[in-house]
Amino acid sequence: MAHLMLEIFDTPVNGMWIFLSIGAVALFVVFILAVHWIDSRRKEREAFYKAETFRRLTESSAEGAKAALEMMRDQERQKVIKSRESMKISGLVCIGIGVALVIFLRVANNPSYMVGLIPAFIGVANLVYVYFLAAPLDRPKA
């Protein structure tokens, strides 16, 4: 076994290739961990500032408490709107990919061209959910 390992590292090309491969994987893992750590710190900071703002608003007066509740409702509403918009976009992208796949495989005379309907139906399901099945958003009071 040790003799086999020495033969792999024997040539400078193999040794350099292995060194660069291990270095690239290690760098990638460190990058992913660093990005995750930075993102979690940012989310923690945002949650702290939001909680502190709500605390100060509720302690100030009754009007402040109403404003804090209204701000919380508005933030939840914006979050729901953002998620629905992303589902609309993902539905349209899936439909486009499915149609393109059907066309490409049909032109290439591949008998399994109907496989492209799978992502298309996933996109249709996303759009049906957003437009018909999702709970309606509460309307702001005028």
Secondary structure, DSSP 8 states (H G I E B T S, - for coil): -HHHHHHHTTSHHHHHHHHHHHHHHHHHHHHHHHHHHHHHHHHHHHHHHHHHHHHHHHHH-HHHHHHHHHHHHHHHHHHHHHHHHHHHHHHHHHHHHHHHHHHHHHHTT-TTGGGGHHHHHHHHHHHHIIIIIS--------
